[in-house]
Amino acid sequence: MKFKVDGNLPGKLAAGLHTLGHAADTVFDEGLAGVVDPALMDAASPREYRILLTLDKGIANLDRFSLEEHSGVVLFRPARSGRRGVLAFMRERLPDLLELDLRHRLTIVGSTRIRVRG
C-alpha cells in the first residue's frame, strides 16, 4: 500500500511502513507541513493513490471530505498523547490495520477496535 503520513504523527511511522514493504511519504517530505486541510486532502486525492494517516479529526469529517475525494483516510485515536505514546499505539495497532482494505474508506483506529466507513 501507499501512504501519506500527516505531520501530527511521528516521522518514524513512515520508516516503519517502508520496513514492512509499503511506500510512505510524510507531509514534511513533500513540503506540505502546516497546509490547510483541503490542500492536504488534495495531496491524498484518488489520483495519488496514497492513504492519509492522521490524528486530525477534522480531516475525518465526512461532511467536509467525502469518500470520493480521497484515496482513504485512517484516523488514529490513541488513549495516550505525546510522541512516545502515539508511536507505541501505532506499533500495537498497525498489524491489524494493514490487514484491512483501506482504499476509499474512512478507518478509525481506537485502542480497542477499528471502525470502517465506506
Jmol script that loads the backbone (N, CA, C; Angstrom):
load data "model"
ATOM      1  N   MET A   1       0.843  -1.175   0.000  1.00  0.00           N
ATOM      2  CA  MET A   1       0.000   0.000   0.000  1.00  0.00           C
ATOM      3  C   MET A   1       0.892   1.243   0.000  1.00  0.00           C
ATOM      4  N   LYS A   2       0.295   2.345  -0.381  1.00  0.00           N
ATOM      5  CA  LYS A   2       0.984   3.631  -0.399  1.00  0.00           C
ATOM      6  C   LYS A   2       0.321   4.563   0.611  1.00  0.00           C
ATOM      7  N   PHE A   3       1.154   5.210   1.432  1.00  0.00           N
ATOM      8  CA  PHE A   3       0.643   6.044   2.497  1.00  0.00           C
ATOM      9  C   PHE A   3       1.228   7.450   2.448  1.00  0.00           C
ATOM     10  N   LYS A   4       0.476   8.385   2.999  1.00  0.00           N
ATOM     11  CA  LYS A   4       0.948   9.737   3.266  1.00  0.00           C
ATOM     12  C   LYS A   4       0.758   9.936   4.769  1.00  0.00           C
ATOM     13  N   VAL A   5       1.854  10.258   5.463  1.00  0.00           N
ATOM     14  CA  VAL A   5       1.837  10.408   6.913  1.00  0.00           C
ATOM     15  C   VAL A   5       1.720  11.891   7.252  1.00  0.00           C
ATOM     16  N   ASP A   6       0.665  12.242   7.961  1.00  0.00           N
ATOM     17  CA  ASP A   6       0.424  13.629   8.351  1.00  0.00           C
ATOM     18  C   ASP A   6       1.503  14.093   9.328  1.00  0.00           C
ATOM     19  N   GLY A   7       1.667  15.398   9.401  1.00  0.00           N
ATOM     20  CA  GLY A   7       2.678  15.984  10.258  1.00  0.00           C
ATOM     21  C   GLY A   7       2.412  15.839  11.743  1.00  0.00           C
ATOM     22  N   ASN A   8       1.212  15.437  12.113  1.00  0.00           N
ATOM     23  CA  ASN A   8       0.908  15.265  13.533  1.00  0.00           C
ATOM     24  C   ASN A   8       1.249  13.861  14.029  1.00  0.00           C
ATOM     25  N   LEU A   9       1.819  13.038  13.165  1.00  0.00           N
ATOM     26  CA  LEU A   9       2.257  11.694  13.530  1.00  0.00           C
ATOM     27  C   LEU A   9       3.787  11.636  13.510  1.00  0.00           C
ATOM     28  N   PRO A  10       4.376  10.739  14.312  1.00  0.00           N
ATOM     29  CA  PRO A  10       5.833  10.618  14.313  1.00  0.00           C
ATOM     30  C   PRO A  10       6.371  10.214  12.943  1.00  0.00           C
ATOM     31  N   GLY A  11       7.455  10.867  12.527  1.00  0.00           N
ATOM     32  CA  GLY A  11       8.076  10.544  11.247  1.00  0.00           C
ATOM     33  C   GLY A  11       8.570   9.116  11.182  1.00  0.00           C
ATOM     34  N   LYS A  12       8.844   8.510  12.351  1.00  0.00           N
ATOM     35  CA  LYS A  12       9.298   7.116  12.384  1.00  0.00           C
ATOM     36  C   LYS A  12       8.256   6.171  11.799  1.00  0.00           C
ATOM     37  N   LEU A  13       7.021   6.603  11.760  1.00  0.00           N
ATOM     38  CA  LEU A  13       5.962   5.768  11.200  1.00  0.00           C
ATOM     39  C   LEU A  13       6.234   5.472   9.727  1.00  0.00           C
ATOM     40  N   ALA A  14       6.653   6.482   8.973  1.00  0.00           N
ATOM     41  CA  ALA A  14       6.960   6.278   7.551  1.00  0.00           C
ATOM     42  C   ALA A  14       8.096   5.273   7.386  1.00  0.00           C
ATOM     43  N   ALA A  15       9.129   5.400   8.203  1.00  0.00           N
ATOM     44  CA  ALA A  15      10.253   4.460   8.136  1.00  0.00           C
ATOM     45  C   ALA A  15       9.793   3.044   8.469  1.00  0.00           C
ATOM     46  N   GLY A  16       8.923   2.910   9.461  1.00  0.00           N
ATOM     47  CA  GLY A  16       8.397   1.595   9.817  1.00  0.00           C
ATOM     48  C   GLY A  16       7.569   0.981   8.702  1.00  0.00           C
ATOM     49  N   LEU A  17       6.793   1.799   8.017  1.00  0.00           N
ATOM     50  CA  LEU A  17       5.999   1.300   6.893  1.00  0.00           C
ATOM     51  C   LEU A  17       6.906   0.861   5.745  1.00  0.00           C
ATOM     52  N   HIS A  18       7.986   1.612   5.499  1.00  0.00           N
ATOM     53  CA  HIS A  18       8.958   1.212   4.466  1.00  0.00           C
ATOM     54  C   HIS A  18       9.547  -0.154   4.806  1.00  0.00           C
ATOM     55  N   THR A  19       9.882  -0.354   6.066  1.00  0.00           N
ATOM     56  CA  THR A  19      10.454  -1.626   6.510  1.00  0.00           C
ATOM     57  C   THR A  19       9.496  -2.784   6.239  1.00  0.00           C
ATOM     58  N   LEU A  20       8.201  -2.514   6.338  1.00  0.00           N
ATOM     59  CA  LEU A  20       7.191  -3.541   6.093  1.00  0.00           C
ATOM     60  C   LEU A  20       6.849  -3.699   4.612  1.00  0.00           C
ATOM     61  N   GLY A  21       7.535  -2.954   3.743  1.00  0.00           N
ATOM     62  CA  GLY A  21       7.329  -3.099   2.304  1.00  0.00           C
ATOM     63  C   GLY A  21       6.309  -2.163   1.696  1.00  0.00           C
ATOM     64  N   HIS A  22       5.920  -1.133   2.414  1.00  0.00           N
ATOM     65  CA  HIS A  22       4.942  -0.170   1.916  1.00  0.00           C
ATOM     66  C   HIS A  22       5.640   1.125   1.520  1.00  0.00           C
ATOM     67  N   ALA A  23       5.038   1.861   0.621  1.00  0.00           N
ATOM     68  CA  ALA A  23       5.537   3.186   0.254  1.00  0.00           C
ATOM     69  C   ALA A  23       4.900   4.195   1.201  1.00  0.00           C
ATOM     70  N   ALA A  24       5.715   5.071   1.772  1.00  0.00           N
ATOM     71  CA  ALA A  24       5.175   6.062   2.704  1.00  0.00           C
ATOM     72  C   ALA A  24       5.971   7.356   2.597  1.00  0.00           C
ATOM     73  N   ASP A  25       5.260   8.436   2.354  1.00  0.00           N
ATOM     74  CA  ASP A  25       5.843   9.780   2.350  1.00  0.00           C
ATOM     75  C   ASP A  25       5.233  10.544   3.503  1.00  0.00           C
ATOM     76  N   THR A  26       5.972  11.511   4.015  1.00  0.00           N
ATOM     77  CA  THR A  26       5.413  12.374   5.048  1.00  0.00           C
ATOM     78  C   THR A  26       5.066  13.720   4.423  1.00  0.00           C
ATOM     79  N   VAL A  27       4.212  14.466   5.082  1.00  0.00           N
ATOM     80  CA  VAL A  27       3.882  15.804   4.573  1.00  0.00           C
ATOM     81  C   VAL A  27       5.123  16.689   4.607  1.00  0.00           C
ATOM     82  N   PHE A  28       6.047  16.405   5.511  1.00  0.00           N
ATOM     83  CA  PHE A  28       7.302  17.160   5.565  1.00  0.00           C
ATOM     84  C   PHE A  28       8.144  16.885   4.318  1.00  0.00           C
ATOM     85  N   ASP A  29       8.183  15.613   3.878  1.00  0.00           N
ATOM     86  CA  ASP A  29       8.932  15.245   2.671  1.00  0.00           C
ATOM     87  C   ASP A  29       8.453  16.036   1.456  1.00  0.00           C
ATOM     88  N   GLU A  30       7.174  16.324   1.424  1.00  0.00           N
ATOM     89  CA  GLU A  30       6.568  16.972   0.264  1.00  0.00           C
ATOM     90  C   GLU A  30       6.371  18.470   0.444  1.00  0.00           C
ATOM     91  N   GLY A  31       6.884  19.031   1.534  1.00  0.00           N
ATOM     92  CA  GLY A  31       6.750  20.467   1.762  1.00  0.00           C
ATOM     93  C   GLY A  31       5.324  20.897   2.076  1.00  0.00           C
ATOM     94  N   LEU A  32       4.547  20.007   2.668  1.00  0.00           N
ATOM     95  CA  LEU A  32       3.136  20.291   2.955  1.00  0.00           C
ATOM     96  C   LEU A  32       2.863  20.518   4.435  1.00  0.00           C
ATOM     97  N   ALA A  33       3.902  20.627   5.237  1.00  0.00           N
ATOM     98  CA  ALA A  33       3.708  20.816   6.672  1.00  0.00           C
ATOM     99  C   ALA A  33       2.958  22.119   6.926  1.00  0.00           C
ATOM    100  N   GLY A  34       1.901  22.030   7.716  1.00  0.00           N
ATOM    101  CA  GLY A  34       1.147  23.215   8.097  1.00  0.00           C
ATOM    102  C   GLY A  34       0.125  23.697   7.080  1.00  0.00           C
ATOM    103  N   VAL A  35      -0.067  22.979   5.966  1.00  0.00           N
ATOM    104  CA  VAL A  35      -1.066  23.415   4.989  1.00  0.00           C
ATOM    105  C   VAL A  35      -2.467  23.188   5.540  1.00  0.00           C
ATOM    106  N   VAL A  36      -3.430  23.898   4.999  1.00  0.00           N
ATOM    107  CA  VAL A  36      -4.818  23.737   5.425  1.00  0.00           C
ATOM    108  C   VAL A  36      -5.344  22.375   4.963  1.00  0.00           C
ATOM    109  N   ASP A  37      -6.375  21.894   5.652  1.00  0.00           N
ATOM    110  CA  ASP A  37      -6.904  20.553   5.376  1.00  0.00           C
ATOM    111  C   ASP A  37      -7.262  20.311   3.911  1.00  0.00           C
ATOM    112  N   PRO A  38      -7.925  21.230   3.210  1.00  0.00           N
ATOM    113  CA  PRO A  38      -8.247  20.945   1.804  1.00  0.00           C
ATOM    114  C   PRO A  38      -7.003  20.692   0.940  1.00  0.00           C
ATOM    115  N   ALA A  39      -5.923  21.414   1.202  1.00  0.00           N
ATOM    116  CA  ALA A  39      -4.694  21.196   0.437  1.00  0.00           C
ATOM    117  C   ALA A  39      -4.083  19.837   0.759  1.00  0.00           C
ATOM    118  N   LEU A  40      -4.155  19.442   2.010  1.00  0.00           N
ATOM    119  CA  LEU A  40      -3.654  18.131   2.408  1.00  0.00           C
ATOM    120  C   LEU A  40      -4.496  17.025   1.783  1.00  0.00           C
ATOM    121  N   MET A  41      -5.803  17.194   1.766  1.00  0.00           N
ATOM    122  CA  MET A  41      -6.664  16.200   1.144  1.00  0.00           C
ATOM    123  C   MET A  41      -6.423  16.107  -0.353  1.00  0.00           C
ATOM    124  N   ASP A  42      -6.105  17.228  -0.986  1.00  0.00           N
ATOM    125  CA  ASP A  42      -5.780  17.203  -2.399  1.00  0.00           C
ATOM    126  C   ASP A  42      -4.528  16.369  -2.653  1.00  0.00           C
ATOM    127  N   ALA A  43      -3.575  16.449  -1.729  1.00  0.00           N
ATOM    128  CA  ALA A  43      -2.346  15.667  -1.863  1.00  0.00           C
ATOM    129  C   ALA A  43      -2.600  14.174  -1.646  1.00  0.00           C
ATOM    130  N   ALA A  44      -3.722  13.831  -1.036  1.00  0.00           N
ATOM    131  CA  ALA A  44      -4.108  12.426  -0.839  1.00  0.00           C
ATOM    132  C   ALA A  44      -5.290  12.061  -1.736  1.00  0.00           C
ATOM    133  N   SER A  45      -5.421  12.764  -2.840  1.00  0.00           N
ATOM    134  CA  SER A  45      -6.556  12.549  -3.748  1.00  0.00           C
ATOM    135  C   SER A  45      -6.490  11.181  -4.412  1.00  0.00           C
ATOM    136  N   PRO A  46      -7.585  10.734  -4.994  1.00  0.00           N
ATOM    137  CA  PRO A  46      -7.592   9.415  -5.650  1.00  0.00           C
ATOM    138  C   PRO A  46      -6.523   9.255  -6.726  1.00  0.00           C
ATOM    139  N   ARG A  47      -6.131  10.332  -7.373  1.00  0.00           N
ATOM    140  CA  ARG A  47      -5.098  10.197  -8.414  1.00  0.00           C
ATOM    141  C   ARG A  47      -3.723   9.914  -7.816  1.00  0.00           C
ATOM    142  N   GLU A  48      -3.527  10.213  -6.520  1.00  0.00           N
ATOM    143  CA  GLU A  48      -2.264   9.953  -5.842  1.00  0.00           C
ATOM    144  C   GLU A  48      -2.191   8.522  -5.291  1.00  0.00           C
ATOM    145  N   TYR A  49      -3.337   7.919  -5.043  1.00  0.00           N
ATOM    146  CA  TYR A  49      -3.426   6.558  -4.506  1.00  0.00           C
ATOM    147  C   TYR A  49      -2.666   6.394  -3.191  1.00  0.00           C
ATOM    148  N   ARG A  50      -2.631   7.429  -2.390  1.00  0.00           N
ATOM    149  CA  ARG A  50      -1.985   7.357  -1.073  1.00  0.00           C
ATOM    150  C   ARG A  50      -3.033   7.514   0.015  1.00  0.00           C
ATOM    151  N   ILE A  51      -2.989   6.622   0.966  1.00  0.00           N
ATOM    152  CA  ILE A  51      -3.914   6.658   2.092  1.00  0.00           C
ATOM    153  C   ILE A  51      -3.314   7.563   3.154  1.00  0.00           C
ATOM    154  N   LEU A  52      -4.088   8.535   3.590  1.00  0.00           N
ATOM    155  CA  LEU A  52      -3.621   9.507   4.570  1.00  0.00           C
ATOM    156  C   LEU A  52      -3.767   8.949   5.976  1.00  0.00           C
ATOM    157  N   LEU A  53      -2.675   8.981   6.737  1.00  0.00           N
ATOM    158  CA  LEU A  53      -2.670   8.587   8.136  1.00  0.00           C
ATOM    159  C   LEU A  53      -2.595   9.850   8.975  1.00  0.00           C
ATOM    160  N   THR A  54      -3.497  10.019   9.941  1.00  0.00           N
ATOM    161  CA  THR A  54      -3.566  11.281  10.671  1.00  0.00           C
ATOM    162  C   THR A  54      -4.139  11.108  12.074  1.00  0.00           C
ATOM    163  N   LEU A  55      -3.941  12.158  12.875  1.00  0.00           N
ATOM    164  CA  LEU A  55      -4.603  12.285  14.177  1.00  0.00           C
ATOM    165  C   LEU A  55      -5.669  13.372  14.123  1.00  0.00           C
ATOM    166  N   ASP A  56      -5.845  14.010  12.984  1.00  0.00           N
ATOM    167  CA  ASP A  56      -6.711  15.178  12.810  1.00  0.00           C
ATOM    168  C   ASP A  56      -8.167  14.769  12.586  1.00  0.00           C
ATOM    169  N   LYS A  57      -9.005  14.990  13.602  1.00  0.00           N
ATOM    170  CA  LYS A  57     -10.422  14.620  13.500  1.00  0.00           C
ATOM    171  C   LYS A  57     -11.148  15.421  12.423  1.00  0.00           C
ATOM    172  N   GLY A  58     -10.707  16.639  12.147  1.00  0.00           N
ATOM    173  CA  GLY A  58     -11.346  17.466  11.124  1.00  0.00           C
ATOM    174  C   GLY A  58     -11.242  16.867   9.732  1.00  0.00           C
ATOM    175  N   ILE A  59     -10.134  16.228   9.443  1.00  0.00           N
ATOM    176  CA  ILE A  59      -9.955  15.584   8.136  1.00  0.00           C
ATOM    177  C   ILE A  59     -10.888  14.391   7.997  1.00  0.00           C
ATOM    178  N   ALA A  60     -11.206  13.759   9.109  1.00  0.00           N
ATOM    179  CA  ALA A  60     -12.073  12.585   9.073  1.00  0.00           C
ATOM    180  C   ALA A  60     -13.549  12.946   9.009  1.00  0.00           C
ATOM    181  N   ASN A  61     -13.882  14.210   8.912  1.00  0.00           N
ATOM    182  CA  ASN A  61     -15.271  14.658   8.851  1.00  0.00           C
ATOM    183  C   ASN A  61     -15.818  14.410   7.441  1.00  0.00           C
ATOM    184  N   LEU A  62     -16.736  13.450   7.323  1.00  0.00           N
ATOM    185  CA  LEU A  62     -17.269  13.085   6.003  1.00  0.00           C
ATOM    186  C   LEU A  62     -18.156  14.175   5.411  1.00  0.00           C
ATOM    187  N   ASP A  63     -18.640  15.099   6.229  1.00  0.00           N
ATOM    188  CA  ASP A  63     -19.407  16.221   5.700  1.00  0.00           C
ATOM    189  C   ASP A  63     -18.486  17.196   4.957  1.00  0.00           C
ATOM    190  N   ARG A  64     -17.249  17.286   5.383  1.00  0.00           N
ATOM    191  CA  ARG A  64     -16.269  18.175   4.730  1.00  0.00           C
ATOM    192  C   ARG A  64     -15.557  17.497   3.573  1.00  0.00           C
ATOM    193  N   PHE A  65     -15.201  16.231   3.740  1.00  0.00           N
ATOM    194  CA  PHE A  65     -14.417  15.496   2.746  1.00  0.00           C
ATOM    195  C   PHE A  65     -15.071  14.141   2.496  1.00  0.00           C
ATOM    196  N   SER A  66     -15.767  14.024   1.396  1.00  0.00           N
ATOM    197  CA  SER A  66     -16.463  12.766   1.099  1.00  0.00           C
ATOM    198  C   SER A  66     -15.453  11.682   0.731  1.00  0.00           C
ATOM    199  N   LEU A  67     -15.905  10.457   0.779  1.00  0.00           N
ATOM    200  CA  LEU A  67     -15.029   9.326   0.471  1.00  0.00           C
ATOM    201  C   LEU A  67     -14.518   9.354  -0.964  1.00  0.00           C
ATOM    202  N   GLU A  68     -15.248  10.005  -1.854  1.00  0.00           N
ATOM    203  CA  GLU A  68     -14.828  10.089  -3.253  1.00  0.00           C
ATOM    204  C   GLU A  68     -13.688  11.078  -3.456  1.00  0.00           C
ATOM    205  N   GLU A  69     -13.446  11.935  -2.460  1.00  0.00           N
ATOM    206  CA  GLU A  69     -12.433  12.977  -2.587  1.00  0.00           C
ATOM    207  C   GLU A  69     -11.030  12.529  -2.201  1.00  0.00           C
ATOM    208  N   HIS A  70     -10.886  11.326  -1.696  1.00  0.00           N
ATOM    209  CA  HIS A  70      -9.561  10.884  -1.270  1.00  0.00           C
ATOM    210  C   HIS A  70      -9.381   9.390  -1.500  1.00  0.00           C
ATOM    211  N   SER A  71      -8.132   8.962  -1.401  1.00  0.00           N
ATOM    212  CA  SER A  71      -7.807   7.549  -1.586  1.00  0.00           C
ATOM    213  C   SER A  71      -8.125   6.717  -0.358  1.00  0.00           C
ATOM    214  N   GLY A  72      -8.273   7.384   0.770  1.00  0.00           N
ATOM    215  CA  GLY A  72      -8.560   6.729   2.037  1.00  0.00           C
ATOM    216  C   GLY A  72      -7.947   7.539   3.159  1.00  0.00           C
ATOM    217  N   VAL A  73      -8.588   7.519   4.303  1.00  0.00           N
ATOM    218  CA  VAL A  73      -8.087   8.230   5.476  1.00  0.00           C
ATOM    219  C   VAL A  73      -8.143   7.272   6.656  1.00  0.00           C
ATOM    220  N   VAL A  74      -7.045   7.235   7.407  1.00  0.00           N
ATOM    221  CA  VAL A  74      -7.002   6.475   8.649  1.00  0.00           C
ATOM    222  C   VAL A  74      -6.802   7.477   9.772  1.00  0.00           C
ATOM    223  N   LEU A  75      -7.776   7.538  10.666  1.00  0.00           N
ATOM    224  CA  LEU A  75      -7.726   8.428  11.821  1.00  0.00           C
ATOM    225  C   LEU A  75      -7.358   7.601  13.043  1.00  0.00           C
ATOM    226  N   PHE A  76      -6.236   7.942  13.643  1.00  0.00           N
ATOM    227  CA  PHE A  76      -5.786   7.250  14.847  1.00  0.00           C
ATOM    228  C   PHE A  76      -6.280   7.998  16.070  1.00  0.00           C
ATOM    229  N   ARG A  77      -6.821   7.254  17.041  1.00  0.00           N
ATOM    230  CA  ARG A  77      -7.368   7.821  18.279  1.00  0.00           C
ATOM    231  C   ARG A  77      -6.701   7.141  19.477  1.00  0.00           C
ATOM    232  N   PRO A  78      -5.414   7.421  19.706  1.00  0.00           N
ATOM    233  CA  PRO A  78      -4.724   6.779  20.837  1.00  0.00           C
ATOM    234  C   PRO A  78      -5.233   7.301  22.180  1.00  0.00           C
ATOM    235  N   ALA A  79      -5.161   6.460  23.189  1.00  0.00           N
ATOM    236  CA  ALA A  79      -5.598   6.860  24.527  1.00  0.00           C
ATOM    237  C   ALA A  79      -4.571   7.789  25.176  1.00  0.00           C
ATOM    238  N   ARG A  80      -3.293   7.617  24.836  1.00  0.00           N
ATOM    239  CA  ARG A  80      -2.232   8.445  25.408  1.00  0.00           C
ATOM    240  C   ARG A  80      -1.742   9.438  24.364  1.00  0.00           C
ATOM    241  N   SER A  81      -1.325  10.596  24.843  1.00  0.00           N
ATOM    242  CA  SER A  81      -0.770  11.596  23.933  1.00  0.00           C
ATOM    243  C   SER A  81       0.750  11.603  24.063  1.00  0.00           C
ATOM    244  N   GLY A  82       1.386  12.464  23.319  1.00  0.00           N
ATOM    245  CA  GLY A  82       2.846  12.520  23.309  1.00  0.00           C
ATOM    246  C   GLY A  82       3.400  11.587  22.262  1.00  0.00           C
ATOM    247  N   ARG A  83       4.569  11.915  21.747  1.00  0.00           N
ATOM    248  CA  ARG A  83       5.148  11.134  20.648  1.00  0.00           C
ATOM    249  C   ARG A  83       5.373   9.675  21.017  1.00  0.00           C
ATOM    250  N   ARG A  84       5.876   9.419  22.198  1.00  0.00           N
ATOM    251  CA  ARG A  84       6.121   8.026  22.601  1.00  0.00           C
ATOM    252  C   ARG A  84       4.826   7.244  22.724  1.00  0.00           C
ATOM    253  N   GLY A  85       3.821   7.861  23.330  1.00  0.00           N
ATOM    254  CA  GLY A  85       2.532   7.194  23.480  1.00  0.00           C
ATOM    255  C   GLY A  85       1.889   6.905  22.139  1.00  0.00           C
ATOM    256  N   VAL A  86       1.965   7.868  21.233  1.00  0.00           N
ATOM    257  CA  VAL A  86       1.384   7.683  19.894  1.00  0.00           C
ATOM    258  C   VAL A  86       2.149   6.609  19.133  1.00  0.00           C
ATOM    259  N   LEU A  87       3.473   6.641  19.207  1.00  0.00           N
ATOM    260  CA  LEU A  87       4.269   5.651  18.496  1.00  0.00           C
ATOM    261  C   LEU A  87       4.008   4.246  19.030  1.00  0.00           C
ATOM    262  N   ALA A  88       3.890   4.100  20.337  1.00  0.00           N
ATOM    263  CA  ALA A  88       3.575   2.792  20.926  1.00  0.00           C
ATOM    264  C   ALA A  88       2.199   2.311  20.454  1.00  0.00           C
ATOM    265  N   PHE A  89       1.239   3.222  20.408  1.00  0.00           N
ATOM    266  CA  PHE A  89      -0.104   2.899  19.927  1.00  0.00           C
ATOM    267  C   PHE A  89      -0.049   2.424  18.474  1.00  0.00           C
ATOM    268  N   MET A  90       0.720   3.134  17.657  1.00  0.00           N
ATOM    269  CA  MET A  90       0.829   2.778  16.232  1.00  0.00           C
ATOM    270  C   MET A  90       1.432   1.390  16.067  1.00  0.00           C
ATOM    271  N   ARG A  91       2.483   1.126  16.798  1.00  0.00           N
ATOM    272  CA  ARG A  91       3.140  -0.189  16.690  1.00  0.00           C
ATOM    273  C   ARG A  91       2.192  -1.316  17.094  1.00  0.00           C
ATOM    274  N   GLU A  92       1.366  -1.044  18.085  1.00  0.00           N
ATOM    275  CA  GLU A  92       0.422  -2.050  18.557  1.00  0.00           C
ATOM    276  C   GLU A  92      -0.712  -2.287  17.555  1.00  0.00           C
ATOM    277  N   ARG A  93      -1.229  -1.238  16.957  1.00  0.00           N
ATOM    278  CA  ARG A  93      -2.418  -1.333  16.110  1.00  0.00           C
ATOM    279  C   ARG A  93      -2.107  -1.563  14.620  1.00  0.00           C
ATOM    280  N   LEU A  94      -0.894  -1.243  14.193  1.00  0.00           N
ATOM    281  CA  LEU A  94      -0.550  -1.310  12.775  1.00  0.00           C
ATOM    282  C   LEU A  94      -0.738  -2.692  12.144  1.00  0.00           C
ATOM    283  N   PRO A  95      -0.326  -3.784  12.784  1.00  0.00           N
ATOM    284  CA  PRO A  95      -0.523  -5.096  12.142  1.00  0.00           C
ATOM    285  C   PRO A  95      -1.982  -5.376  11.781  1.00  0.00           C
ATOM    286  N   ASP A  96      -2.907  -5.080  12.687  1.00  0.00           N
ATOM    287  CA  ASP A  96      -4.329  -5.305  12.396  1.00  0.00           C
ATOM    288  C   ASP A  96      -4.805  -4.376  11.286  1.00  0.00           C
ATOM    289  N   LEU A  97      -4.344  -3.147  11.322  1.00  0.00           N
ATOM    290  CA  LEU A  97      -4.755  -2.159  10.322  1.00  0.00           C
ATOM    291  C   LEU A  97      -4.307  -2.563   8.918  1.00  0.00           C
ATOM    292  N   LEU A  98      -3.090  -3.041   8.786  1.00  0.00           N
ATOM    293  CA  LEU A  98      -2.545  -3.365   7.470  1.00  0.00           C
ATOM    294  C   LEU A  98      -3.199  -4.584   6.827  1.00  0.00           C
ATOM    295  N   GLU A  99      -3.988  -5.310   7.582  1.00  0.00           N
ATOM    296  CA  GLU A  99      -4.730  -6.440   7.014  1.00  0.00           C
ATOM    297  C   GLU A  99      -6.027  -6.009   6.345  1.00  0.00           C
ATOM    298  N   LEU A 100      -6.434  -4.764   6.547  1.00  0.00           N
ATOM    299  CA  LEU A 100      -7.706  -4.264   6.019  1.00  0.00           C
ATOM    300  C   LEU A 100      -7.525  -3.606   4.655  1.00  0.00           C
ATOM    301  N   ASP A 101      -8.609  -3.562   3.888  1.00  0.00           N
ATOM    302  CA  ASP A 101      -8.637  -2.780   2.655  1.00  0.00           C
ATOM    303  C   ASP A 101      -8.999  -1.347   3.060  1.00  0.00           C
ATOM    304  N   LEU A 102      -8.052  -0.455   2.971  1.00  0.00           N
ATOM    305  CA  LEU A 102      -8.222   0.918   3.436  1.00  0.00           C
ATOM    306  C   LEU A 102      -8.607   1.886   2.327  1.00  0.00           C
ATOM    307  N   ARG A 103      -8.600   1.426   1.105  1.00  0.00           N
ATOM    308  CA  ARG A 103      -8.835   2.313  -0.033  1.00  0.00           C
ATOM    309  C   ARG A 103     -10.256   2.864  -0.053  1.00  0.00           C
ATOM    310  N   HIS A 104     -10.349   4.174  -0.229  1.00  0.00           N
ATOM    311  CA  HIS A 104     -11.620   4.905  -0.352  1.00  0.00           C
ATOM    312  C   HIS A 104     -12.548   4.672   0.845  1.00  0.00           C
ATOM    313  N   ARG A 105     -11.926   4.551   2.012  1.00  0.00           N
ATOM    314  CA  ARG A 105     -12.685   4.359   3.241  1.00  0.00           C
ATOM    315  C   ARG A 105     -12.161   5.312   4.304  1.00  0.00           C
ATOM    316  N   LEU A 106     -12.984   5.578   5.282  1.00  0.00           N
ATOM    317  CA  LEU A 106     -12.558   6.255   6.491  1.00  0.00           C
ATOM    318  C   LEU A 106     -12.426   5.164   7.545  1.00  0.00           C
ATOM    319  N   THR A 107     -11.218   5.014   8.060  1.00  0.00           N
ATOM    320  CA  THR A 107     -10.940   3.991   9.056  1.00  0.00           C
ATOM    321  C   THR A 107     -10.531   4.688  10.346  1.00  0.00           C
ATOM    322  N   ILE A 108     -11.204   4.373  11.420  1.00  0.00           N
ATOM    323  CA  ILE A 108     -10.923   4.988  12.717  1.00  0.00           C
ATOM    324  C   ILE A 108     -10.351   3.905  13.629  1.00  0.00           C
ATOM    325  N   VAL A 109      -9.119   4.150  14.067  1.00  0.00           N
ATOM    326  CA  VAL A 109      -8.393   3.166  14.860  1.00  0.00           C
ATOM    327  C   VAL A 109      -8.353   3.627  16.312  1.00  0.00           C
ATOM    328  N   GLY A 110      -9.076   2.922  17.161  1.00  0.00           N
ATOM    329  CA  GLY A 110      -9.077   3.204  18.588  1.00  0.00           C
ATOM    330  C   GLY A 110      -8.244   2.172  19.326  1.00  0.00           C
ATOM    331  N   SER A 111      -8.190   2.300  20.615  1.00  0.00           N
ATOM    332  CA  SER A 111      -7.362   1.386  21.399  1.00  0.00           C
ATOM    333  C   SER A 111      -7.976  -0.013  21.502  1.00  0.00           C
ATOM    334  N   THR A 112      -9.299  -0.130  21.331  1.00  0.00           N
ATOM    335  CA  THR A 112      -9.927  -1.451  21.451  1.00  0.00           C
ATOM    336  C   THR A 112     -10.599  -1.948  20.178  1.00  0.00           C
ATOM    337  N   ARG A 113     -10.792  -1.056  19.204  1.00  0.00           N
ATOM    338  CA  ARG A 113     -11.448  -1.510  17.972  1.00  0.00           C
ATOM    339  C   ARG A 113     -11.080  -0.627  16.795  1.00  0.00           C
ATOM    340  N   ILE A 114     -11.357  -1.157  15.611  1.00  0.00           N
ATOM    341  CA  ILE A 114     -11.157  -0.429  14.365  1.00  0.00           C
ATOM    342  C   ILE A 114     -12.507  -0.356  13.665  1.00  0.00           C
ATOM    343  N   ARG A 115     -12.946   0.869  13.357  1.00  0.00           N
ATOM    344  CA  ARG A 115     -14.216   1.058  12.657  1.00  0.00           C
ATOM    345  C   ARG A 115     -13.918   1.511  11.230  1.00  0.00           C
ATOM    346  N   VAL A 116     -14.703   0.993  10.296  1.00  0.00           N
ATOM    347  CA  VAL A 116     -14.512   1.331   8.883  1.00  0.00           C
ATOM    348  C   VAL A 116     -15.817   1.861   8.329  1.00  0.00           C
ATOM    349  N   ARG A 117     -15.722   3.011   7.625  1.00  0.00           N
ATOM    350  CA  ARG A 117     -16.883   3.579   6.942  1.00  0.00           C
ATOM    351  C   ARG A 117     -16.566   3.676   5.463  1.00  0.00           C
ATOM    352  N   GLY A 118     -17.506   3.267   4.677  1.00  0.00           N
ATOM    353  CA  GLY A 118     -17.336   3.375   3.229  1.00  0.00           C
ATOM    354  C   GLY A 118     -17.333   2.059   2.527  1.00  0.00           C
TER     355      GLY A 118
END
end "model"
wireframe off; spacefill off
backbone 0.3
color backbone group
